[in-house]
Amino acid sequence: MGDAQRVMDRSNELAAISADPDHLVRVHLTPEHKAANELVASWMEEAGLSTWQDAAGNQCGRLEGREPDLPALLLGSHIDTVPDAGRYDGMLGVLLAIEVVARLRDRASELPFAIEVVAFSDEEGTRFGNALMGSRALSGQWDDEWWDLRDEDGISLAEAFVDFGLDPARLPGAFRRPEQFVGYLEAHIEQGPWLEDADRALGVVTSIAGARRFEFTMIGKAGHAGGSPYDRRRDALVGASELVVEIERISKERHVIGTVGKLEVLPGGVNVIPGRVDFSLDLRAEFDDDRDEALRAIREAAKEIAARRRLEFHAEEMYRADAVMCDLDLRSAVEAGIRATGDAEPMAMWSRAGHDGMAVVAVAPIAMLFIRCKGGVSHHPDESVTKADVAVALDAYEAAVLELAKQR
C-alpha cells in the first residue's frame, strides 16, 4: 500500500496549489499552473524520467526503453481544474502514471517502447472557455483563432502565453507526430456512479462521449409586469423555460445527455417581463448520430416554441468534440491489467465525460482505465477515492503496460 499512500499524499500536496485558499482553483497559464508543473516535474525526475515543459505548457517526462528514441507509450491526464474542484479529477491519472514509471524504471531495458508521461495544461477550459487546449496542442490540432480568446479579466490567450514565459511563435514545437507514439493510456476517476453501483473498483472504457455545446438566446419584449396582458406578452423566460423542459424530455426519450447549466435573464427586474434570456446547452451521447438527431429535435422544438410565443430564437455552437472509440488492442491490455488484480470479468463502460484522449487520438490510439469514485461525485470538493482502490488501480495500470510490452 506504500505506493498508493504516496499517490494519496501527492494528491493532497498538489491540491494545495490553488488560486483560492478555501477552494481548489488552478487554471491554465497562471502562477498556480507553473507551480504545479514544477512540483510534478520533481516527482517525474524522482521516478526516473527526464523532464521538459513543452511549448504549450504541458509538463512532460520520458523514460527510454531498451534502446534510445523508440516510439513511446504515452501515459497521463491533466492538472488544471474547474472552480471549486476536487483533488482527483485529472490529477490522479498523472500521479498514477508517474508511480507506474517508478515501478518499471528498473525494467526499462526490457521494454520495446519508451514511456512518456504528460500532465496536460488545459483540459477543462476554465480560463478561456475552450477545452482540451493542452492535448490539442500536443496532437497538432491548434487553431490560431484561439490566440484572441480572452479570460474574464480581458487577458488574451496570446498575452497569457507570454506572461507564463512561453512564446506563441514557438507553439508548433509542442506538436507531436503519430510515428512518435505506440498509444495513449489514461487512468481517471469514473465521474459517475456505475462502478460503485456494481461494487467494482475498476472499469475499462469503450468510448468517450461526443459532446456539442451551444449558447442559446430567446428574445421577446420587456414590459411592465402589471400593465401587460397575457395575450400581448412576449415573455422570453417562459419560452426559454419551456425549451429547457423539452430538452430534458428529448434527452430522456433518445437516451442522450442534455444539460442547461447556465441561464441569464434580462433585464432582470422583479416587476419586469423578461425580454431576453441567454442560456447554455451541453449535449452529449455515446454515438454522434444519436447526439445530432437529438439536437435536430431540440432545434425543432425551439422553432415551434418561438413561433407560438412570438419570440426569436438564436443558437451559436461554442464547442464540438465527436465521440472517440477506444482502441481494441489497448482495451484488451487494460482488461488484462484489471484481470491481473483478480477481477475475472472487467466491467466495460462508455465515458459520459470528455477527456484528453479525444484530442490525442489524432496522433495515437487510446484507451482508458476508470477508477471508482464515491457517489460518482466529480468537479466538486467531495470527490473521493479510497487508498485500496488506488492500490488496485496501480497494479492494473502496471500490468496493462507490461501486457502491451508483451504484445509488441
C-alpha positions in Angstrom: 0.0 0.0 0.0 3.0 2.3 0.2 2.9 3.3 -3.4 -0.9 4.0 -3.1 -0.3 6.1 0.0 2.3 8.2 -1.8 -0.2 8.8 -4.6 -2.8 9.9 -2.0 -0.3 12.2 -0.2 0.8 13.8 -3.5 -2.9 14.4 -4.4 -3.2 16.4 -1.3 0.1 18.3 -1.9 -0.9 19.1 -5.5 -4.4 20.2 -4.3 -2.8 22.7 -2.0 -1.6 24.7 -5.1 -4.6 26.9 -5.6 -5.5 30.5 -6.5 -8.1 30.4 -3.7 -7.1 29.3 -0.2 -10.6 28.0 0.5 -11.4 26.3 -2.8 -9.2 24.4 -5.3 -8.9 26.6 -8.4 -5.9 26.1 -10.7 -6.3 27.2 -14.3 -4.2 27.5 -17.5 -1.1 29.7 -17.6 -1.3 31.1 -14.1 1.3 31.1 -11.3 -0.5 28.1 -9.8 -0.1 26.2 -13.1 3.6 27.0 -13.1 4.0 25.8 -9.5 2.1 22.6 -10.2 4.3 21.9 -13.3 7.4 22.3 -11.2 6.1 20.0 -8.5 5.0 17.4 -10.9 8.4 17.6 -12.7 10.2 16.9 -9.5 8.1 13.8 -9.0 8.8 12.7 -12.6 12.5 13.1 -12.1 12.3 11.1 -8.8 10.6 8.3 -10.8 13.5 8.3 -13.3 12.0 10.4 -16.1 13.9 13.1 -18.0 11.6 16.1 -18.0 10.7 19.2 -20.0 7.8 21.7 -20.3 6.6 21.8 -23.9 5.8 24.9 -25.9 2.1 24.7 -24.8 2.8 24.5 -21.1 2.3 20.7 -20.8 4.7 19.1 -18.3 6.3 16.1 -19.9 8.7 13.3 -18.9 10.3 10.4 -20.7 11.9 7.0 -19.8 13.8 5.4 -22.6 13.1 1.7 -23.5 15.6 -1.0 -24.5 17.2 1.4 -27.0 17.1 5.2 -27.5 14.5 7.0 -29.5 11.9 4.3 -29.6 8.2 5.3 -30.1 6.6 6.0 -26.7 3.7 4.7 -24.8 2.1 7.9 -23.6 0.6 7.9 -20.1 -1.1 10.9 -18.4 -4.0 13.2 -17.7 -4.4 16.8 -16.8 -3.6 19.0 -13.8 -5.9 22.0 -14.4 -9.2 22.3 -12.6 -12.7 23.7 -12.6 -13.5 26.3 -10.0 -14.0 24.8 -6.5 -12.7 21.4 -7.8 -12.0 18.1 -6.2 -8.4 16.7 -5.9 -8.6 13.7 -8.1 -10.1 14.7 -11.5 -7.1 14.5 -13.9 -4.5 14.8 -11.2 -5.0 11.2 -10.0 -4.2 10.0 -13.6 -1.0 11.9 -13.7 0.2 10.7 -10.3 -0.7 7.1 -11.1 1.3 7.3 -14.4 4.3 8.6 -12.5 4.1 5.8 -10.0 3.8 3.2 -12.8 7.1 4.5 -14.2 8.7 4.4 -10.8 7.8 0.7 -10.6 9.1 -0.1 -14.1 12.2 2.0 -14.4 14.5 -0.9 -13.4 12.9 -2.9 -16.2 13.1 -0.2 -18.8 15.8 -2.1 -20.7 13.2 -4.8 -21.4 10.6 -2.5 -22.8 10.1 -2.4 -26.6 8.9 1.2 -26.4 9.8 4.3 -24.4 7.3 5.6 -21.8 6.3 9.2 -21.7 4.2 10.9 -19.0 2.3 14.1 -19.7 0.4 16.4 -17.3 -1.8 18.3 -19.7 -2.0 22.1 -19.1 -5.7 22.8 -20.0 -8.3 20.1 -20.3 -11.2 21.8 -18.5 -11.1 25.1 -20.5 -12.0 27.0 -17.3 -10.0 30.2 -18.1 -10.5 30.7 -21.8 -13.6 28.6 -22.4 -12.1 26.2 -24.8 -11.4 22.7 -23.5 -8.6 20.3 -24.4 -6.1 23.0 -25.4 -3.1 21.2 -23.9 -3.8 17.9 -25.7 -4.9 19.6 -28.9 -1.5 21.4 -28.9 0.3 18.1 -28.4 -1.7 16.4 -31.2 -1.2 19.3 -33.7 -4.8 20.5 -33.7 -4.2 24.0 -32.7 -6.4 26.8 -34.1 -4.7 30.2 -34.4 -8.0 31.9 -33.8 -7.7 30.8 -30.2 -4.9 33.4 -29.7 -7.7 36.0 -29.4 -9.7 34.2 -26.7 -9.9 36.3 -23.6 -10.4 35.4 -19.9 -12.7 37.3 -17.6 -10.1 39.9 -17.0 -9.7 40.7 -20.7 -6.3 39.0 -21.0 -5.9 37.2 -24.3 -4.5 33.7 -24.7 -1.5 35.1 -26.5 -0.8 37.5 -23.7 -1.2 34.8 -21.1 1.4 32.6 -23.0 3.9 35.5 -22.8 3.2 36.2 -19.2 3.8 32.5 -18.4 7.1 32.6 -20.2 6.1 30.9 -23.4 6.5 32.2 -26.9 3.3 31.8 -29.1 5.5 31.7 -32.2 7.2 28.5 -30.8 3.9 26.7 -30.2 4.4 24.2 -33.1 7.3 22.8 -31.0 4.7 21.1 -28.9 3.2 19.3 -31.9 3.8 15.5 -32.0 3.6 13.0 -34.9 1.8 9.6 -35.0 5.1 7.8 -35.5 6.3 9.0 -32.1 3.7 7.0 -30.2 2.5 3.4 -29.8 -0.6 4.5 -27.9 -2.0 6.6 -25.1 -3.4 5.2 -21.8 -5.2 7.4 -19.2 -6.4 6.5 -15.8 -9.2 8.6 -14.5 -11.9 8.7 -11.8 -15.1 7.5 -13.3 -17.1 10.7 -12.6 -20.3 8.6 -12.4 -21.9 6.0 -10.1 -21.8 2.9 -12.3 -18.7 1.2 -10.8 -19.8 1.9 -7.3 -23.3 0.6 -8.0 -21.7 -2.6 -9.4 -19.3 -2.9 -6.4 -16.3 -2.7 -8.8 -13.1 -0.8 -8.2 -12.1 -0.5 -11.9 -13.6 -0.4 -15.3 -12.4 -0.4 -18.9 -13.7 2.4 -21.2 -15.2 1.5 -24.6 -15.6 5.1 -25.9 -15.7 8.7 -24.9 -18.9 10.6 -25.5 -19.3 13.0 -28.3 -20.2 16.5 -27.0 -21.5 19.7 -28.5 -22.1 22.9 -26.6 -24.2 25.9 -27.5 -25.2 29.4 -26.4 -28.9 29.8 -26.9 -30.8 33.1 -26.9 -34.5 33.6 -26.6 -35.6 37.2 -27.4 -39.0 38.6 -26.6 -40.1 42.1 -25.4 -39.6 43.5 -22.0 -42.6 45.3 -20.4 -44.2 46.2 -17.1 -45.4 43.1 -15.2 -48.6 44.8 -14.0 -49.6 46.6 -17.2 -49.1 43.8 -19.8 -52.0 41.5 -20.5 -51.0 37.8 -21.0 -52.2 37.7 -24.6 -49.8 40.6 -25.5 -46.8 39.3 -23.7 -43.7 38.1 -25.4 -42.0 36.6 -22.3 -38.6 35.3 -23.2 -38.2 33.4 -19.9 -41.4 31.5 -20.3 -40.3 30.4 -23.8 -36.8 29.5 -22.6 -38.2 27.6 -19.7 -40.5 25.6 -22.0 -37.5 24.7 -24.1 -35.4 23.6 -21.1 -38.2 21.2 -20.2 -38.3 20.0 -23.8 -34.5 19.4 -23.7 -34.9 17.1 -20.7 -37.8 15.2 -22.3 -36.0 14.8 -25.7 -32.8 13.7 -23.9 -34.5 11.1 -21.9 -36.5 9.8 -24.8 -33.5 9.5 -27.1 -31.0 8.2 -24.4 -28.7 11.2 -24.7 -27.5 13.7 -22.0 -28.7 17.3 -22.4 -28.0 19.8 -19.8 -28.8 23.5 -19.4 -26.2 24.7 -16.9 -26.4 28.5 -17.3 -29.3 30.9 -17.7 -29.2 34.7 -17.6 -32.4 36.7 -17.6 -32.5 40.3 -18.9 -33.3 43.0 -17.9 -33.7 41.1 -14.6 -36.2 43.2 -12.7 -38.6 41.6 -10.3 -41.5 43.5 -11.9 -40.3 43.4 -15.5 -41.3 40.8 -18.1 -38.1 39.2 -19.3 -37.1 40.5 -22.8 -34.1 38.3 -23.3 -32.7 35.0 -21.9 -29.2 33.7 -22.7 -28.8 30.0 -21.8 -26.5 27.1 -22.5 -26.8 23.6 -23.8 -24.4 20.8 -23.2 -25.4 17.8 -25.3 -23.5 14.5 -25.4 -24.1 10.9 -26.3 -22.2 7.6 -26.8 -22.7 8.0 -30.6 -22.6 11.2 -32.6 -25.6 10.3 -34.7 -27.8 9.9 -31.6 -26.5 13.3 -30.3 -27.1 15.0 -33.6 -30.6 13.6 -34.0 -31.4 14.8 -30.5 -30.1 18.3 -31.5 -32.3 18.4 -34.5 -35.3 17.6 -32.3 -34.3 20.3 -29.9 -33.9 22.9 -32.7 -37.4 22.0 -34.0 -38.9 22.4 -30.5 -37.2 25.8 -30.1 -38.5 26.9 -33.5 -42.1 25.8 -32.6 -42.0 27.5 -29.2 -40.6 30.7 -30.6 -43.2 30.9 -33.3 -46.1 30.1 -30.9 -44.9 32.7 -28.4 -43.8 35.3 -30.9 -40.2 35.1 -29.9 -36.9 35.0 -31.7 -34.5 32.1 -31.1 -30.8 32.0 -31.9 -28.2 29.3 -31.4 -24.4 29.5 -31.6 -22.2 26.5 -31.3 -19.3 27.1 -29.0 -17.6 23.7 -28.8 -17.7 20.3 -30.6 -15.8 17.1 -29.9 -17.0 14.0 -31.7 -17.2 10.6 -30.0 -14.0 8.6 -29.8 -13.8 4.8 -29.8 -11.0 3.2 -27.7 -8.6 1.0 -29.5 -9.3 -2.7 -29.2 -5.7 -3.8 -28.6 -5.1 -1.2 -25.9 -8.5 -2.0 -24.4 -7.5 -5.7 -24.2 -4.3 -4.7 -22.4 -6.3 -2.7 -19.9 -8.7 -5.6 -19.4 -5.7 -7.9 -18.9 -4.4 -5.4 -16.3 -7.7 -5.5 -14.4 -7.9 -9.3 -14.6 -4.4 -9.4 -13.0 -5.9 -7.8 -9.9 -8.4 -10.6 -9.5 -11.4 -9.2 -11.4 -12.1 -12.0 -13.9 -14.7 -10.1 -15.9 -13.7 -6.4 -16.2 -16.7 -4.0 -16.4 -16.9 -2.1 -19.7 -18.5 1.3 -19.9 -18.6 4.4 -22.1 -17.4 7.7 -20.7 -20.1 10.3 -20.3 -17.4 12.9 -19.6 -14.8 14.2 -22.1 -11.1 13.5 -21.7 -7.8 14.4 -23.3 -7.9 11.2 -25.3 -10.4 12.9 -27.6 -7.6 15.0 -28.9 -4.7 12.6 -28.5 -6.5 10.1 -30.8 -5.4 12.2 -33.7 -1.8 11.0 -33.2 -2.2 7.8 -31.2 -4.7 5.0 -30.4 -6.1 5.5 -27.0 -7.6 3.5 -24.1 -8.7 4.4 -20.5 -8.9 2.8 -17.1 -11.7 4.1 -14.8 -11.4 4.1 -11.0 -14.4 4.1 -8.7 -15.2 7.4 -7.0 -17.6 7.8 -4.1 -21.1 8.6 -5.1 -19.9 9.3 -8.7 -19.2 12.9 -7.5 -16.7 14.9 -9.5 -16.0 18.6 -10.2 -16.7 19.2 -6.5 -14.6 19.2 -3.3 -16.4 16.0 -2.3 -14.5 13.9 -4.9 -13.3 10.9 -3.1 -11.4 7.7 -3.8 -10.0 5.1 -1.4 -6.4 4.1 -0.9 -7.4 0.5 -1.6 -8.9 1.3 -5.0 -5.8 3.4 -5.8 -3.6 0.4 -4.9 -5.6 -1.9 -7.2 -5.5 0.8 -10.0 -1.7 1.0 -9.8 -1.4 -2.8 -10.1 -3.8 -2.9 -13.1 -2.1 0.1 -14.8 1.4 -1.5 -14.4 0.0 -4.8 -15.6 -1.6 -3.2 -18.7 1.8 -1.6 -19.7 3.5 -4.9 -19.3 0.8 -6.6 -21.4 1.4 -4.1 -24.2 5.1 -4.7 -24.0 4.4 -8.5 -24.3 2.1 -7.9 -27.3 4.9 -6.0 -29.1 
